[in-house]
Amino acid sequence: GTQSAGGMPDRVKCLHALVAHELAAPGTNPFGREALAAAGRWWSRGPCVTVAAGEEE
């Protein structure tokens, strides 16, 4: 079968689905590659959630 990202190539999907597909199967989805490149290095500023002292992750 062909690679698919939540309905691709028959339907356009959310950017997060395209980016996830590119991360999971690099090079198989040009739209995912483009969306990932456009997002930039969003993770470089650190985690979006922090765990308070004494709490389990």
mmCIF entry with sequence, helices, sheets and N, C-alpha, C, O atoms, coordinates in Angstrom:
data_MODEL
# 
_entry.id   MODEL 
# 
_entity.id                         1 
_entity.type                       polymer 
_entity.pdbx_number_of_molecules   1 
# 
_entity_poly.entity_id                      1 
_entity_poly.type                           'polypeptide(L)' 
_entity_poly.nstd_linkage                   no 
_entity_poly.nstd_monomer                   no 
_entity_poly.pdbx_seq_one_letter_code       GTQSAGGMPDRVKCLHALVAHELAAPGTNPFGREALAAAGRWWSRGPCVTVAAGEEE 
_entity_poly.pdbx_seq_one_letter_code_can   GTQSAGGMPDRVKCLHALVAHELAAPGTNPFGREALAAAGRWWSRGPCVTVAAGEEE 
_entity_poly.pdbx_strand_id                 A 
# 
loop_
_entity_poly_seq.entity_id 
_entity_poly_seq.num 
_entity_poly_seq.mon_id 
_entity_poly_seq.hetero 
1 1  GLY n 
1 2  THR n 
1 3  GLN n 
1 4  SER n 
1 5  ALA n 
1 6  GLY n 
1 7  GLY n 
1 8  MET n 
1 9  PRO n 
1 10 ASP n 
1 11 ARG n 
1 12 VAL n 
1 13 LYS n 
1 14 CYS n 
1 15 LEU n 
1 16 HIS n 
1 17 ALA n 
1 18 LEU n 
1 19 VAL n 
1 20 ALA n 
1 21 HIS n 
1 22 GLU n 
1 23 LEU n 
1 24 ALA n 
1 25 ALA n 
1 26 PRO n 
1 27 GLY n 
1 28 THR n 
1 29 ASN n 
1 30 PRO n 
1 31 PHE n 
1 32 GLY n 
1 33 ARG n 
1 34 GLU n 
1 35 ALA n 
1 36 LEU n 
1 37 ALA n 
1 38 ALA n 
1 39 ALA n 
1 40 GLY n 
1 41 ARG n 
1 42 TRP n 
1 43 TRP n 
1 44 SER n 
1 45 ARG n 
1 46 GLY n 
1 47 PRO n 
1 48 CYS n 
1 49 VAL n 
1 50 THR n 
1 51 VAL n 
1 52 ALA n 
1 53 ALA n 
1 54 GLY n 
1 55 GLU n 
1 56 GLU n 
1 57 GLU n 
# 
_struct_asym.id          A 
_struct_asym.entity_id   1 
# 
loop_
_struct_conf.conf_type_id 
_struct_conf.id 
_struct_conf.pdbx_PDB_helix_id 
_struct_conf.beg_label_comp_id 
_struct_conf.beg_label_asym_id 
_struct_conf.beg_label_seq_id 
_struct_conf.pdbx_beg_PDB_ins_code 
_struct_conf.end_label_comp_id 
_struct_conf.end_label_asym_id 
_struct_conf.end_label_seq_id 
_struct_conf.pdbx_end_PDB_ins_code 
_struct_conf.beg_auth_comp_id 
_struct_conf.beg_auth_asym_id 
_struct_conf.beg_auth_seq_id 
_struct_conf.end_auth_comp_id 
_struct_conf.end_auth_asym_id 
_struct_conf.end_auth_seq_id 
_struct_conf.pdbx_PDB_helix_class 
_struct_conf.details 
_struct_conf.pdbx_PDB_helix_length 
HELX_P HELX_P1 AA1 LEU A 15 ? ALA A 24 ? LEU A 15 ALA A 24 1 ? 10 
HELX_P HELX_P2 AA2 PRO A 30 ? ALA A 39 ? PRO A 30 ALA A 39 1 ? 10 
HELX_P HELX_P3 AA3 TRP A 42 ? ARG A 45 ? TRP A 42 ARG A 45 5 ? 4  
# 
_struct_conf_type.id          HELX_P 
_struct_conf_type.criteria    ? 
_struct_conf_type.reference   ? 
# 
loop_
_atom_site.group_PDB 
_atom_site.id 
_atom_site.type_symbol 
_atom_site.label_atom_id 
_atom_site.label_alt_id 
_atom_site.label_comp_id 
_atom_site.label_asym_id 
_atom_site.label_entity_id 
_atom_site.label_seq_id 
_atom_site.pdbx_PDB_ins_code 
_atom_site.Cartn_x 
_atom_site.Cartn_y 
_atom_site.Cartn_z 
_atom_site.occupancy 
_atom_site.B_iso_or_equiv 
_atom_site.pdbx_formal_charge 
_atom_site.auth_seq_id 
_atom_site.auth_comp_id 
_atom_site.auth_asym_id 
_atom_site.auth_atom_id 
_atom_site.pdbx_PDB_model_num 
ATOM 1   N N  . GLY A 1 1  ? 0.815  -1.181 0.000  1.00 0.00 ? 1  GLY A N  1 
ATOM 2   C CA . GLY A 1 1  ? 0.000  0.000  0.000  1.00 0.00 ? 1  GLY A CA 1 
ATOM 3   C C  . GLY A 1 1  ? 0.862  1.249  0.000  1.00 0.00 ? 1  GLY A C  1 
ATOM 4   O O  . GLY A 1 1  ? 2.074  1.188  0.204  1.00 0.00 ? 1  GLY A O  1 
ATOM 5   N N  . THR A 1 2  ? 0.230  2.355  -0.227 1.00 0.00 ? 2  THR A N  1 
ATOM 6   C CA . THR A 1 2  ? 0.944  3.628  -0.224 1.00 0.00 ? 2  THR A CA 1 
ATOM 7   C C  . THR A 1 2  ? 0.924  4.244  1.170  1.00 0.00 ? 2  THR A C  1 
ATOM 8   O O  . THR A 1 2  ? 0.066  3.926  1.994  1.00 0.00 ? 2  THR A O  1 
ATOM 9   N N  . GLN A 1 3  ? 1.874  5.120  1.414  1.00 0.00 ? 3  GLN A N  1 
ATOM 10  C CA . GLN A 1 3  ? 1.926  5.827  2.691  1.00 0.00 ? 3  GLN A CA 1 
ATOM 11  C C  . GLN A 1 3  ? 0.754  6.795  2.770  1.00 0.00 ? 3  GLN A C  1 
ATOM 12  O O  . GLN A 1 3  ? 0.346  7.361  1.757  1.00 0.00 ? 3  GLN A O  1 
ATOM 13  N N  . SER A 1 4  ? 0.215  6.985  3.962  1.00 0.00 ? 4  SER A N  1 
ATOM 14  C CA . SER A 1 4  ? -0.918 7.882  4.135  1.00 0.00 ? 4  SER A CA 1 
ATOM 15  C C  . SER A 1 4  ? -0.769 8.654  5.434  1.00 0.00 ? 4  SER A C  1 
ATOM 16  O O  . SER A 1 4  ? -0.247 8.138  6.422  1.00 0.00 ? 4  SER A O  1 
ATOM 17  N N  . ALA A 1 5  ? -1.231 9.892  5.421  1.00 0.00 ? 5  ALA A N  1 
ATOM 18  C CA . ALA A 1 5  ? -1.254 10.703 6.641  1.00 0.00 ? 5  ALA A CA 1 
ATOM 19  C C  . ALA A 1 5  ? -2.698 11.109 6.893  1.00 0.00 ? 5  ALA A C  1 
ATOM 20  O O  . ALA A 1 5  ? -3.121 12.190 6.484  1.00 0.00 ? 5  ALA A O  1 
ATOM 21  N N  . GLY A 1 6  ? -3.439 10.267 7.549  1.00 0.00 ? 6  GLY A N  1 
ATOM 22  C CA . GLY A 1 6  ? -4.806 10.582 7.922  1.00 0.00 ? 6  GLY A CA 1 
ATOM 23  C C  . GLY A 1 6  ? -5.703 10.966 6.762  1.00 0.00 ? 6  GLY A C  1 
ATOM 24  O O  . GLY A 1 6  ? -6.452 11.937 6.870  1.00 0.00 ? 6  GLY A O  1 
ATOM 25  N N  . GLY A 1 7  ? -5.653 10.235 5.652  1.00 0.00 ? 7  GLY A N  1 
ATOM 26  C CA . GLY A 1 7  ? -6.519 10.526 4.528  1.00 0.00 ? 7  GLY A CA 1 
ATOM 27  C C  . GLY A 1 7  ? -5.782 10.984 3.287  1.00 0.00 ? 7  GLY A C  1 
ATOM 28  O O  . GLY A 1 7  ? -6.350 10.978 2.195  1.00 0.00 ? 7  GLY A O  1 
ATOM 29  N N  . MET A 1 8  ? -4.530 11.381 3.434  1.00 0.00 ? 8  MET A N  1 
ATOM 30  C CA . MET A 1 8  ? -3.751 11.793 2.262  1.00 0.00 ? 8  MET A CA 1 
ATOM 31  C C  . MET A 1 8  ? -3.613 10.577 1.358  1.00 0.00 ? 8  MET A C  1 
ATOM 32  O O  . MET A 1 8  ? -3.556 9.476  1.905  1.00 0.00 ? 8  MET A O  1 
ATOM 33  N N  . PRO A 1 9  ? -3.557 10.654 0.095  1.00 0.00 ? 9  PRO A N  1 
ATOM 34  C CA . PRO A 1 9  ? -3.563 11.887 -0.690 1.00 0.00 ? 9  PRO A CA 1 
ATOM 35  C C  . PRO A 1 9  ? -4.965 12.319 -1.131 1.00 0.00 ? 9  PRO A C  1 
ATOM 36  O O  . PRO A 1 9  ? -5.093 13.284 -1.883 1.00 0.00 ? 9  PRO A O  1 
ATOM 37  N N  . ASP A 1 10 ? -6.003 11.637 -0.687 1.00 0.00 ? 10 ASP A N  1 
ATOM 38  C CA . ASP A 1 10 ? -7.354 11.958 -1.143 1.00 0.00 ? 10 ASP A CA 1 
ATOM 39  C C  . ASP A 1 10 ? -7.926 13.241 -0.547 1.00 0.00 ? 10 ASP A C  1 
ATOM 40  O O  . ASP A 1 10 ? -8.715 13.927 -1.197 1.00 0.00 ? 10 ASP A O  1 
ATOM 41  N N  . ARG A 1 11 ? -7.536 13.568 0.681  1.00 0.00 ? 11 ARG A N  1 
ATOM 42  C CA . ARG A 1 11 ? -8.068 14.757 1.354  1.00 0.00 ? 11 ARG A CA 1 
ATOM 43  C C  . ARG A 1 11 ? -6.928 15.531 2.005  1.00 0.00 ? 11 ARG A C  1 
ATOM 44  O O  . ARG A 1 11 ? -5.913 14.947 2.385  1.00 0.00 ? 11 ARG A O  1 
ATOM 45  N N  . VAL A 1 12 ? -7.096 16.836 2.133  1.00 0.00 ? 12 VAL A N  1 
ATOM 46  C CA . VAL A 1 12 ? -6.130 17.662 2.848  1.00 0.00 ? 12 VAL A CA 1 
ATOM 47  C C  . VAL A 1 12 ? -6.369 17.467 4.338  1.00 0.00 ? 12 VAL A C  1 
ATOM 48  O O  . VAL A 1 12 ? -7.515 17.437 4.784  1.00 0.00 ? 12 VAL A O  1 
ATOM 49  N N  . LYS A 1 13 ? -5.309 17.335 5.101  1.00 0.00 ? 13 LYS A N  1 
ATOM 50  C CA . LYS A 1 13 ? -5.432 17.124 6.535  1.00 0.00 ? 13 LYS A CA 1 
ATOM 51  C C  . LYS A 1 13 ? -4.781 18.253 7.308  1.00 0.00 ? 13 LYS A C  1 
ATOM 52  O O  . LYS A 1 13 ? -4.135 19.122 6.723  1.00 0.00 ? 13 LYS A O  1 
ATOM 53  N N  . CYS A 1 14 ? -4.947 18.240 8.608  1.00 0.00 ? 14 CYS A N  1 
ATOM 54  C CA . CYS A 1 14 ? -4.365 19.243 9.491  1.00 0.00 ? 14 CYS A CA 1 
ATOM 55  C C  . CYS A 1 14 ? -2.851 19.213 9.400  1.00 0.00 ? 14 CYS A C  1 
ATOM 56  O O  . CYS A 1 14 ? -2.250 18.174 9.128  1.00 0.00 ? 14 CYS A O  1 
ATOM 57  N N  . LEU A 1 15 ? -2.243 20.373 9.632  1.00 0.00 ? 15 LEU A N  1 
ATOM 58  C CA . LEU A 1 15 ? -0.785 20.455 9.560  1.00 0.00 ? 15 LEU A CA 1 
ATOM 59  C C  . LEU A 1 15 ? -0.115 19.512 10.544 1.00 0.00 ? 15 LEU A C  1 
ATOM 60  O O  . LEU A 1 15 ? 0.943  18.963 10.236 1.00 0.00 ? 15 LEU A O  1 
ATOM 61  N N  . HIS A 1 16 ? -0.701 19.307 11.721 1.00 0.00 ? 16 HIS A N  1 
ATOM 62  C CA . HIS A 1 16 ? -0.056 18.421 12.684 1.00 0.00 ? 16 HIS A CA 1 
ATOM 63  C C  . HIS A 1 16 ? 0.004  16.986 12.163 1.00 0.00 ? 16 HIS A C  1 
ATOM 64  O O  . HIS A 1 16 ? 0.962  16.267 12.447 1.00 0.00 ? 16 HIS A O  1 
ATOM 65  N N  . ALA A 1 17 ? -0.999 16.567 11.411 1.00 0.00 ? 17 ALA A N  1 
ATOM 66  C CA . ALA A 1 17 ? -0.970 15.214 10.841 1.00 0.00 ? 17 ALA A CA 1 
ATOM 67  C C  . ALA A 1 17 ? 0.103  15.106 9.765  1.00 0.00 ? 17 ALA A C  1 
ATOM 68  O O  . ALA A 1 17 ? 0.786  14.087 9.660  1.00 0.00 ? 17 ALA A O  1 
ATOM 69  N N  . LEU A 1 18 ? 0.248  16.164 8.965  1.00 0.00 ? 18 LEU A N  1 
ATOM 70  C CA . LEU A 1 18 ? 1.282  16.154 7.929  1.00 0.00 ? 18 LEU A CA 1 
ATOM 71  C C  . LEU A 1 18 ? 2.669  16.147 8.547  1.00 0.00 ? 18 LEU A C  1 
ATOM 72  O O  . LEU A 1 18 ? 3.539  15.397 8.104  1.00 0.00 ? 18 LEU A O  1 
ATOM 73  N N  . VAL A 1 19 ? 2.887  16.971 9.561  1.00 0.00 ? 19 VAL A N  1 
ATOM 74  C CA . VAL A 1 19 ? 4.187  17.020 10.222 1.00 0.00 ? 19 VAL A CA 1 
ATOM 75  C C  . VAL A 1 19 ? 4.490  15.683 10.895 1.00 0.00 ? 19 VAL A C  1 
ATOM 76  O O  . VAL A 1 19 ? 5.614  15.188 10.804 1.00 0.00 ? 19 VAL A O  1 
ATOM 77  N N  . ALA A 1 20 ? 3.513  15.101 11.561 1.00 0.00 ? 20 ALA A N  1 
ATOM 78  C CA . ALA A 1 20 ? 3.725  13.805 12.212 1.00 0.00 ? 20 ALA A CA 1 
ATOM 79  C C  . ALA A 1 20 ? 4.111  12.743 11.186 1.00 0.00 ? 20 ALA A C  1 
ATOM 80  O O  . ALA A 1 20 ? 4.978  11.910 11.446 1.00 0.00 ? 20 ALA A O  1 
ATOM 81  N N  . HIS A 1 21 ? 3.471  12.774 10.029 1.00 0.00 ? 21 HIS A N  1 
ATOM 82  C CA . HIS A 1 21 ? 3.796  11.816 8.982  1.00 0.00 ? 21 HIS A CA 1 
ATOM 83  C C  . HIS A 1 21 ? 5.234  11.996 8.512  1.00 0.00 ? 21 HIS A C  1 
ATOM 84  O O  . HIS A 1 21 ? 5.945  11.010 8.319  1.00 0.00 ? 21 HIS A O  1 
ATOM 85  N N  . GLU A 1 22 ? 5.671  13.232 8.327  1.00 0.00 ? 22 GLU A N  1 
ATOM 86  C CA . GLU A 1 22 ? 7.047  13.493 7.914  1.00 0.00 ? 22 GLU A CA 1 
ATOM 87  C C  . GLU A 1 22 ? 8.038  13.032 8.966  1.00 0.00 ? 22 GLU A C  1 
ATOM 88  O O  . GLU A 1 22 ? 9.089  12.487 8.629  1.00 0.00 ? 22 GLU A O  1 
ATOM 89  N N  . LEU A 1 23 ? 7.719  13.241 10.235 1.00 0.00 ? 23 LEU A N  1 
ATOM 90  C CA . LEU A 1 23 ? 8.611  12.797 11.307 1.00 0.00 ? 23 LEU A CA 1 
ATOM 91  C C  . LEU A 1 23 ? 8.673  11.275 11.393 1.00 0.00 ? 23 LEU A C  1 
ATOM 92  O O  . LEU A 1 23 ? 9.726  10.706 11.681 1.00 0.00 ? 23 LEU A O  1 
ATOM 93  N N  . ALA A 1 24 ? 7.546  10.622 11.141 1.00 0.00 ? 24 ALA A N  1 
ATOM 94  C CA . ALA A 1 24 ? 7.483  9.160  11.230 1.00 0.00 ? 24 ALA A CA 1 
ATOM 95  C C  . ALA A 1 24 ? 8.079  8.473  10.008 1.00 0.00 ? 24 ALA A C  1 
ATOM 96  O O  . ALA A 1 24 ? 8.681  7.406  10.127 1.00 0.00 ? 24 ALA A O  1 
ATOM 97  N N  . ALA A 1 25 ? 7.916  9.076  8.840  1.00 0.00 ? 25 ALA A N  1 
ATOM 98  C CA . ALA A 1 25 ? 8.387  8.461  7.588  1.00 0.00 ? 25 ALA A CA 1 
ATOM 99  C C  . ALA A 1 25 ? 9.028  9.551  6.720  1.00 0.00 ? 25 ALA A C  1 
ATOM 100 O O  . ALA A 1 25 ? 8.449  9.964  5.715  1.00 0.00 ? 25 ALA A O  1 
ATOM 101 N N  . PRO A 1 26 ? 10.224 10.016 7.107  1.00 0.00 ? 26 PRO A N  1 
ATOM 102 C CA . PRO A 1 26 ? 10.864 11.124 6.402  1.00 0.00 ? 26 PRO A CA 1 
ATOM 103 C C  . PRO A 1 26 ? 10.958 10.898 4.893  1.00 0.00 ? 26 PRO A C  1 
ATOM 104 O O  . PRO A 1 26 ? 11.324 9.820  4.424  1.00 0.00 ? 26 PRO A O  1 
ATOM 105 N N  . GLY A 1 27 ? 10.615 11.951 4.152  1.00 0.00 ? 27 GLY A N  1 
ATOM 106 C CA . GLY A 1 27 ? 10.761 11.918 2.708  1.00 0.00 ? 27 GLY A CA 1 
ATOM 107 C C  . GLY A 1 27 ? 9.605  11.330 1.936  1.00 0.00 ? 27 GLY A C  1 
ATOM 108 O O  . GLY A 1 27 ? 9.656  11.293 0.706  1.00 0.00 ? 27 GLY A O  1 
ATOM 109 N N  . THR A 1 28 ? 8.560  10.866 2.606  1.00 0.00 ? 28 THR A N  1 
ATOM 110 C CA . THR A 1 28 ? 7.456  10.234 1.886  1.00 0.00 ? 28 THR A CA 1 
ATOM 111 C C  . THR A 1 28 ? 6.309  11.194 1.581  1.00 0.00 ? 28 THR A C  1 
ATOM 112 O O  . THR A 1 28 ? 5.450  10.894 0.752  1.00 0.00 ? 28 THR A O  1 
ATOM 113 N N  . ASN A 1 29 ? 6.295  12.342 2.248  1.00 0.00 ? 29 ASN A N  1 
ATOM 114 C CA . ASN A 1 29 ? 5.184  13.268 2.075  1.00 0.00 ? 29 ASN A CA 1 
ATOM 115 C C  . ASN A 1 29 ? 5.723  14.689 1.905  1.00 0.00 ? 29 ASN A C  1 
ATOM 116 O O  . ASN A 1 29 ? 6.111  15.318 2.890  1.00 0.00 ? 29 ASN A O  1 
ATOM 117 N N  . PRO A 1 30 ? 5.755  15.207 0.670  1.00 0.00 ? 30 PRO A N  1 
ATOM 118 C CA . PRO A 1 30 ? 6.322  16.544 0.458  1.00 0.00 ? 30 PRO A CA 1 
ATOM 119 C C  . PRO A 1 30 ? 5.568  17.642 1.207  1.00 0.00 ? 30 PRO A C  1 
ATOM 120 O O  . PRO A 1 30 ? 6.174  18.643 1.589  1.00 0.00 ? 30 PRO A O  1 
ATOM 121 N N  . PHE A 1 31 ? 4.270  17.482 1.425  1.00 0.00 ? 31 PHE A N  1 
ATOM 122 C CA . PHE A 1 31 ? 3.509  18.479 2.182  1.00 0.00 ? 31 PHE A CA 1 
ATOM 123 C C  . PHE A 1 31 ? 3.928  18.463 3.653  1.00 0.00 ? 31 PHE A C  1 
ATOM 124 O O  . PHE A 1 31 ? 4.018  19.514 4.287  1.00 0.00 ? 31 PHE A O  1 
ATOM 125 N N  . GLY A 1 32 ? 4.180  17.286 4.187  1.00 0.00 ? 32 GLY A N  1 
ATOM 126 C CA . GLY A 1 32 ? 4.664  17.179 5.559  1.00 0.00 ? 32 GLY A CA 1 
ATOM 127 C C  . GLY A 1 32 ? 6.038  17.795 5.712  1.00 0.00 ? 32 GLY A C  1 
ATOM 128 O O  . GLY A 1 32 ? 6.306  18.474 6.703  1.00 0.00 ? 32 GLY A O  1 
ATOM 129 N N  . ARG A 1 33 ? 6.906  17.570 4.754  1.00 0.00 ? 33 ARG A N  1 
ATOM 130 C CA . ARG A 1 33 ? 8.252  18.143 4.774  1.00 0.00 ? 33 ARG A CA 1 
ATOM 131 C C  . ARG A 1 33 ? 8.164  19.676 4.756  1.00 0.00 ? 33 ARG A C  1 
ATOM 132 O O  . ARG A 1 33 ? 8.870  20.352 5.504  1.00 0.00 ? 33 ARG A O  1 
ATOM 133 N N  . GLU A 1 34 ? 7.293  20.212 3.897  1.00 0.00 ? 34 GLU A N  1 
ATOM 134 C CA . GLU A 1 34 ? 7.123  21.661 3.799  1.00 0.00 ? 34 GLU A CA 1 
ATOM 135 C C  . GLU A 1 34 ? 6.549  22.240 5.096  1.00 0.00 ? 34 GLU A C  1 
ATOM 136 O O  . GLU A 1 34 ? 7.010  23.281 5.563  1.00 0.00 ? 34 GLU A O  1 
ATOM 137 N N  . ALA A 1 35 ? 5.551  21.575 5.677  1.00 0.00 ? 35 ALA A N  1 
ATOM 138 C CA . ALA A 1 35 ? 4.951  22.053 6.925  1.00 0.00 ? 35 ALA A CA 1 
ATOM 139 C C  . ALA A 1 35 ? 5.963  22.020 8.062  1.00 0.00 ? 35 ALA A C  1 
ATOM 140 O O  . ALA A 1 35 ? 6.008  22.942 8.876  1.00 0.00 ? 35 ALA A O  1 
ATOM 141 N N  . LEU A 1 36 ? 6.774  20.968 8.127  1.00 0.00 ? 36 LEU A N  1 
ATOM 142 C CA . LEU A 1 36 ? 7.795  20.858 9.168  1.00 0.00 ? 36 LEU A CA 1 
ATOM 143 C C  . LEU A 1 36 ? 8.823  21.967 9.021  1.00 0.00 ? 36 LEU A C  1 
ATOM 144 O O  . LEU A 1 36 ? 9.229  22.570 10.015 1.00 0.00 ? 36 LEU A O  1 
ATOM 145 N N  . ALA A 1 37 ? 9.248  22.243 7.793  1.00 0.00 ? 37 ALA A N  1 
ATOM 146 C CA . ALA A 1 37 ? 10.226 23.307 7.553  1.00 0.00 ? 37 ALA A CA 1 
ATOM 147 C C  . ALA A 1 37 ? 9.643  24.676 7.940  1.00 0.00 ? 37 ALA A C  1 
ATOM 148 O O  . ALA A 1 37 ? 10.351 25.511 8.503  1.00 0.00 ? 37 ALA A O  1 
ATOM 149 N N  . ALA A 1 38 ? 8.368  24.906 7.644  1.00 0.00 ? 38 ALA A N  1 
ATOM 150 C CA . ALA A 1 38 ? 7.730  26.181 7.950  1.00 0.00 ? 38 ALA A CA 1 
ATOM 151 C C  . ALA A 1 38 ? 7.557  26.384 9.457  1.00 0.00 ? 38 ALA A C  1 
ATOM 152 O O  . ALA A 1 38 ? 7.544  27.521 9.929  1.00 0.00 ? 38 ALA A O  1 
ATOM 153 N N  . ALA A 1 39 ? 7.425  25.302 10.206 1.00 0.00 ? 39 ALA A N  1 
ATOM 154 C CA . ALA A 1 39 ? 7.227  25.403 11.654 1.00 0.00 ? 39 ALA A CA 1 
ATOM 155 C C  . ALA A 1 39 ? 8.481  25.896 12.358 1.00 0.00 ? 39 ALA A C  1 
ATOM 156 O O  . ALA A 1 39 ? 8.399  26.466 13.445 1.00 0.00 ? 39 ALA A O  1 
ATOM 157 N N  . GLY A 1 40 ? 9.628  25.682 11.752 1.00 0.00 ? 40 GLY A N  1 
ATOM 158 C CA . GLY A 1 40 ? 10.874 26.112 12.380 1.00 0.00 ? 40 GLY A CA 1 
ATOM 159 C C  . GLY A 1 40 ? 11.254 25.245 13.564 1.00 0.00 ? 40 GLY A C  1 
ATOM 160 O O  . GLY A 1 40 ? 10.693 24.169 13.772 1.00 0.00 ? 40 GLY A O  1 
ATOM 161 N N  . ARG A 1 41 ? 12.206 25.725 14.328 1.00 0.00 ? 41 ARG A N  1 
ATOM 162 C CA . ARG A 1 41 ? 12.716 24.968 15.484 1.00 0.00 ? 41 ARG A CA 1 
ATOM 163 C C  . ARG A 1 41 ? 11.903 25.319 16.730 1.00 0.00 ? 41 ARG A C  1 
ATOM 164 O O  . ARG A 1 41 ? 12.441 25.858 17.697 1.00 0.00 ? 41 ARG A O  1 
ATOM 165 N N  . TRP A 1 42 ? 10.598 25.008 16.702 1.00 0.00 ? 42 TRP A N  1 
ATOM 166 C CA . TRP A 1 42 ? 9.691  25.367 17.784 1.00 0.00 ? 42 TRP A CA 1 
ATOM 167 C C  . TRP A 1 42 ? 10.059 24.718 19.112 1.00 0.00 ? 42 TRP A C  1 
ATOM 168 O O  . TRP A 1 42 ? 9.706  25.242 20.168 1.00 0.00 ? 42 TRP A O  1 
ATOM 169 N N  . TRP A 1 43 ? 10.749 23.607 19.081 1.00 0.00 ? 43 TRP A N  1 
ATOM 170 C CA . TRP A 1 43 ? 11.107 22.873 20.300 1.00 0.00 ? 43 TRP A CA 1 
ATOM 171 C C  . TRP A 1 43 ? 12.355 23.429 20.961 1.00 0.00 ? 43 TRP A C  1 
ATOM 172 O O  . TRP A 1 43 ? 12.657 23.053 22.094 1.00 0.00 ? 43 TRP A O  1 
ATOM 173 N N  . SER A 1 44 ? 13.098 24.318 20.291 1.00 0.00 ? 44 SER A N  1 
ATOM 174 C CA . SER A 1 44 ? 14.394 24.754 20.795 1.00 0.00 ? 44 SER A CA 1 
ATOM 175 C C  . SER A 1 44 ? 14.312 25.648 22.029 1.00 0.00 ? 44 SER A C  1 
ATOM 176 O O  . SER A 1 44 ? 15.323 25.851 22.702 1.00 0.00 ? 44 SER A O  1 
ATOM 177 N N  . ARG A 1 45 ? 13.139 26.185 22.342 1.00 0.00 ? 45 ARG A N  1 
ATOM 178 C CA . ARG A 1 45 ? 12.991 27.044 23.518 1.00 0.00 ? 45 ARG A CA 1 
ATOM 179 C C  . ARG A 1 45 ? 12.754 26.252 24.793 1.00 0.00 ? 45 ARG A C  1 
ATOM 180 O O  . ARG A 1 45 ? 12.668 26.836 25.874 1.00 0.00 ? 45 ARG A O  1 
ATOM 181 N N  . GLY A 1 46 ? 12.648 24.946 24.686 1.00 0.00 ? 46 GLY A N  1 
ATOM 182 C CA . GLY A 1 46 ? 12.449 24.120 25.867 1.00 0.00 ? 46 GLY A CA 1 
ATOM 183 C C  . GLY A 1 46 ? 11.080 23.483 25.869 1.00 0.00 ? 46 GLY A C  1 
ATOM 184 O O  . GLY A 1 46 ? 10.299 23.682 24.938 1.00 0.00 ? 46 GLY A O  1 
ATOM 185 N N  . PRO A 1 47 ? 10.777 22.718 26.905 1.00 0.00 ? 47 PRO A N  1 
ATOM 186 C CA . PRO A 1 47 ? 9.493  22.015 26.955 1.00 0.00 ? 47 PRO A CA 1 
ATOM 187 C C  . PRO A 1 47 ? 8.328  22.987 27.133 1.00 0.00 ? 47 PRO A C  1 
ATOM 188 O O  . PRO A 1 47 ? 8.482  24.054 27.728 1.00 0.00 ? 47 PRO A O  1 
ATOM 189 N N  . CYS A 1 48 ? 7.178  22.611 26.617 1.00 0.00 ? 48 CYS A N  1 
ATOM 190 C CA . CYS A 1 48 ? 5.991  23.453 26.777 1.00 0.00 ? 48 CYS A CA 1 
ATOM 191 C C  . CYS A 1 48 ? 5.310  23.188 28.109 1.00 0.00 ? 48 CYS A C  1 
ATOM 192 O O  . CYS A 1 48 ? 4.435  23.947 28.526 1.00 0.00 ? 48 CYS A O  1 
ATOM 193 N N  . VAL A 1 49 ? 5.707  22.114 28.776 1.00 0.00 ? 49 VAL A N  1 
ATOM 194 C CA . VAL A 1 49 ? 5.135  21.759 30.072 1.00 0.00 ? 49 VAL A CA 1 
ATOM 195 C C  . VAL A 1 49 ? 6.278  21.427 31.017 1.00 0.00 ? 49 VAL A C  1 
ATOM 196 O O  . VAL A 1 49 ? 7.210  20.712 30.649 1.00 0.00 ? 49 VAL A O  1 
ATOM 197 N N  . THR A 1 50 ? 6.207  21.938 32.213 1.00 0.00 ? 50 THR A N  1 
ATOM 198 C CA . THR A 1 50 ? 7.215  21.590 33.223 1.00 0.00 ? 50 THR A CA 1 
ATOM 199 C C  . THR A 1 50 ? 6.517  20.874 34.373 1.00 0.00 ? 50 THR A C  1 
ATOM 200 O O  . THR A 1 50 ? 5.341  21.115 34.647 1.00 0.00 ? 50 THR A O  1 
ATOM 201 N N  . VAL A 1 51 ? 7.242  20.004 35.030 1.00 0.00 ? 51 VAL A N  1 
ATOM 202 C CA . VAL A 1 51 ? 6.711  19.238 36.147 1.00 0.00 ? 51 VAL A CA 1 
ATOM 203 C C  . VAL A 1 51 ? 7.159  19.932 37.431 1.00 0.00 ? 51 VAL A C  1 
ATOM 204 O O  . VAL A 1 51 ? 8.350  20.186 37.614 1.00 0.00 ? 51 VAL A O  1 
ATOM 205 N N  . ALA A 1 52 ? 6.217  20.239 38.318 1.00 0.00 ? 52 ALA A N  1 
ATOM 206 C CA . ALA A 1 52 ? 6.526  20.885 39.590 1.00 0.00 ? 52 ALA A CA 1 
ATOM 207 C C  . ALA A 1 52 ? 7.309  19.923 40.484 1.00 0.00 ? 52 ALA A C  1 
ATOM 208 O O  . ALA A 1 52 ? 7.161  18.705 40.386 1.00 0.00 ? 52 ALA A O  1 
ATOM 209 N N  . ALA A 1 53 ? 8.129  20.482 41.344 1.00 0.00 ? 53 ALA A N  1 
ATOM 210 C CA . ALA A 1 53 ? 8.922  19.673 42.262 1.00 0.00 ? 53 ALA A CA 1 
ATOM 211 C C  . ALA A 1 53 ? 8.005  18.762 43.075 1.00 0.00 ? 53 ALA A C  1 
ATOM 212 O O  . ALA A 1 53 ? 6.983  19.210 43.596 1.00 0.00 ? 53 ALA A O  1 
ATOM 213 N N  . GLY A 1 54 ? 8.367  17.498 43.183 1.00 0.00 ? 54 GLY A N  1 
ATOM 214 C CA . GLY A 1 54 ? 7.587  16.541 43.944 1.00 0.00 ? 54 GLY A CA 1 
ATOM 215 C C  . GLY A 1 54 ? 6.514  15.819 43.168 1.00 0.00 ? 54 GLY A C  1 
ATOM 216 O O  . GLY A 1 54 ? 5.926  14.864 43.676 1.00 0.00 ? 54 GLY A O  1 
ATOM 217 N N  . GLU A 1 55 ? 6.237  16.257 41.926 1.00 0.00 ? 55 GLU A N  1 
ATOM 218 C CA . GLU A 1 55 ? 5.239  15.580 41.104 1.00 0.00 ? 55 GLU A CA 1 
ATOM 219 C C  . GLU A 1 55 ? 5.920  14.581 40.181 1.00 0.00 ? 55 GLU A C  1 
ATOM 220 O O  . GLU A 1 55 ? 7.050  14.786 39.738 1.00 0.00 ? 55 GLU A O  1 
ATOM 221 N N  . GLU A 1 56 ? 5.211  13.504 39.904 1.00 0.00 ? 56 GLU A N  1 
ATOM 222 C CA . GLU A 1 56 ? 5.739  12.504 38.970 1.00 0.00 ? 56 GLU A CA 1 
ATOM 223 C C  . GLU A 1 56 ? 5.462  12.927 37.549 1.00 0.00 ? 56 GLU A C  1 
ATOM 224 O O  . GLU A 1 56 ? 4.486  13.624 37.275 1.00 0.00 ? 56 GLU A O  1 
ATOM 225 N N  . GLU A 1 57 ? 6.328  12.502 36.643 1.00 0.00 ? 57 GLU A N  1 
ATOM 226 C CA . GLU A 1 57 ? 6.119  12.776 35.220 1.00 0.00 ? 57 GLU A CA 1 
ATOM 227 C C  . GLU A 1 57 ? 5.153  11.794 34.637 1.00 0.00 ? 57 GLU A C  1 
ATOM 228 O O  . GLU A 1 57 ? 4.847  11.861 33.446 1.00 0.00 ? 57 GLU A O  1 
# 
